[in-house]
Amino acid sequence: MPELADVEGFRRVLTEHAIDRPVRSVEVFDGGVLRATTAGELRHGVTGRRLRAPRRHGKWLIVPISGGAAMLMHFGMTGALTWSTVEEPRHAHDRVVFRFRGGELRYRDQRKLTGIRLVAGEADAADDLDDLGPDACTVSRDEFAGRLATIRRGCKAALTDQSVIAGLGNLLADEILWRARIHPRRGCADLDRSQLTRLHARMATVLRAATKAGRVPPRKSWLTGHRDEPDACPRCGTQLRYGRINGRGTVWCPNCQRDSDVR
């Protein structure tokens, strides 16, 4: 599932290959990925124009278009944005293709849970994303602590709630909580100031490495490198626990993240 780090990688793909180059054509192979936008509207709004420098907010990519419009892109559970030469065979799940001289920007998504929306401008994009919390990469320690301190829900549920903090999914949340030694079911309101500060610091560390890689790296020194059952904690060697918390597949270490801390 694409998370903040993956979308940052997609932003770099777009920036490296497609920025300030005229879009020669737009081909919509499956309108099921379009939201509040028709294939004709997307073609008319983008063809012949240039994509400007994109920005990311959480799991969303906001792409300004010359002339004032903008695209909102979300990648759901299976989406991606790739750059390919015209000669490279298309993937079965390439849904929308933006053609440029010398290459194609391909929006790929198997499950089509979200997709692409064309809006009148960046102000409209901001309105559409108004229900999101601050981006996990830029939220300050004080705002982070203030948002979590009054939440009675467990930390895993809160961290993956996009209205609280934007950008974190299963892999990032599990990694951050493991590094902070906090059980995923621990209520946010039960954390003291030092624990909230530690949680924010570990989030910053994880996001720096993950955004640099353009994904959540499955390194052996990371919890994410040990998600395949059964495996041991890379820090203490204890057998990891696997389960579902708030409907999400979750991994934690029963020694480093003790159940006794859950109230």
N, C-alpha and C positions, 0 to 999 in steps of 0.2 A: 504494500500500500504506500503510495507516494506521501511522504511527510515533508516538513519544511526543508530539510536538506536536499531531497530529491528535486523539489520545485526550484530551489536555488540553482541546482544543476541545469534544469530546463531553462532558467533565465539566462544562464551563461551560454547555452547553446544558441538561443535566439539572439543574444547580444553579439556573439562571435560571428554568426553567419548571415543574419538577416536585417540588421538594423540599418536604416537609411538607404536601403536598396528598394527600387520600385517592385511592387508585387505584380507579376505579369498576368497571373490568373489565380483563381481560387476554385478548387474542385471539391464538392461535398459528396462523398460516397455514401454517407449515412447521416441523414438529418436528425437521427435519434440523439446525437450529441449536442444539438443546438438547443439553447434555452432562450425563450422569448425572442427568438430571432429565426427568420426563415433562411433557407439556402440562398435565395435571390437577394435578400437584404445583406447577407454577409458578402456575397460576391460584389454587389454594387458598392458597399461601403469600404471594401479593402482593395479591390483590383485597381491598379494604376496609382495607388498611394504608397506611402513609405511607412514602415513600422518604426516607431521611435523607441528610445531606451525604456525597457520594461522595468517595473519594480515589483517586488514580491511583498505580500502581506499574509503571513501565515502560510497556508497551503494554496493561496490564490496568486495568480500572475496577472498583473494589470499592464496592458500593452497599448500605449497611446498610438494613434494613427494620424498621419498628416491630414490636415483639414479639420481636425478637432475631435473626431470620434475616438473610441477606445474599445478594446476587446478585454473581456474578463475570461480567464481560463482557469478551470479547476480540473483536477486529474483523478478524482474519485478514488477507487480502490485499485485500478489497473491502468491508469492513464500514463502517457509519456509524450514528450515532444522531442523529435529527432530531426537531424539534418542528414539528407541523403543526396547523392547525385541522381540525376534524372534516369540514369541507366540502371540503378539498383532496383531490384524487384520490390514491389510494395508488399508490406505485411498485410495479412488478412484483416487485421483490426485497425488499419490506417483509415480513419473516418473523414478527416479533412486535410487537404493538401494545399499549401500556399507555394506557388511556383515563382522562382526567381531565375535570373540568368545564371546558369551553372549549377542549379541545385533546387531542392525542395525542402520546405519545413513541413513535417508531417505530424499531425495530431493523432495519436494512437490511443485507443481505449477499448478494451474487450467488453467490459460490463456496462458501459454507457450510463453510469449513475449520475454524473454531473455533465460538464462539457464547456461549451463556448457560448458567450453572450456578447452581442454587439450593443454598446450604449452610446448615447449622444456625446459624451465627453467624460473627462476624468472626475468631474464633480459628481456625475451620475454614478460612476464606478464607486466613489467613496460612499455615496448613499446606499448602494447595494450591499456594501460590506460593513455597514454601520453597526450590525449586530455582533461583529467580531470583537474579541478582546485585543489588547496590544500584542504586537508581534513578539514571539518568544525571544528573538535575537536582540531586541531593542528595549524591552521592558526593564525599567530600573528596579533595583533591589527593593526600594521602599514601596513602589506601586505593586510589585509582585507580592510582597508580604501583606500589603493592605488588602489585596484581592482575595488571597487565600485564607487570611486569619479568621474570617467570620463564616467560612464555608463548613457546614457540618458533614458533608460527604467525604468519602475517602479520597486520599491524595491522587490515586490513579484516575478516578472519575473526574476530579477537578482539573488535573493537568491536561486531560484529553478533551475537555469541554472547550470548544473553540470560542465560546462567548466569554470565557474566563481568560485564557491565554491562547493565542492563535498560532498554530503550526505544529503542535506536538501530537503524535499518534502513538500507537502501541509500542513500537520499538524504542522511540526516544523516551517516552515516559518510563518504561521499565528500566532503561539504562540509567536515567537520571536518579530514580528512586533507589536503585541498587547502590549507586555511588554515594548517595547521601545517607545510606543505611536506614531508610524509612520504609516500613511495610506499606504496600500499595493500598491496604484497607484502612490505614491510619487516618483518622479524621483530620482534616486540615486545621480545624479550630483547636485541636489538641496539641498542635505544634507550638513550641515556644519560639521566641525571637531568634535565638541562635540556630535552631533547626530550620526555620524559614530562610535565614541568611545562608546556611549551608546548602539548602536545596537550590536556591537561586545561583549560588556559585558553581555547583556541580552542573546545573543546566547550562550555564555559560560555557563551561569547559567542554561539555559534550557537543554543544552546537558549533563551537569553533572548529572542532575536528570534523564533525559531520558535514558542515557546509563546505569546508575545504575539499572534502572527498566527493561532494555532490550526491551523497547517499549516507545511510547509517551503516558504517563499515562493520562487517562481521569479524572483527579482530579477536584473536584468542584471548587478549587481555581485557576484552569487553564482555559484558553479559550477552550482548547480541551475537557474539561468536559461539554461544553455547545454548541456543534456543531449541536445538533438536534433542528430543528426549531419548534416553536419559543422559544427563551430563552433570558435571560438578561445577560448583562455584569457582571461577578463576581466581578469586581472592583467598578463600579459606578452604576450598576443597570439599565443602559440604554438598550433599546431593541437592540439586535445585528442585524447587517445587513448580509444578505446571498446573494451571487451572484457569477458570473463567471468573473475572471480576467485573461486575456490571456488564456482562455479556461480551467482554473482550478477553481474548487469549492473553494470559499474563504469566510471566516468569519471575520468580524471586528466590532469594536465598533465605531459608528459615533460620540460619545462624546470624547472618549479617543484618537481616530485616526481621526482627523477632515478632511473633504473634502476640507476645505479652505486652507489646507497645500499643496494640489495638484496643481501644476502650469502647 
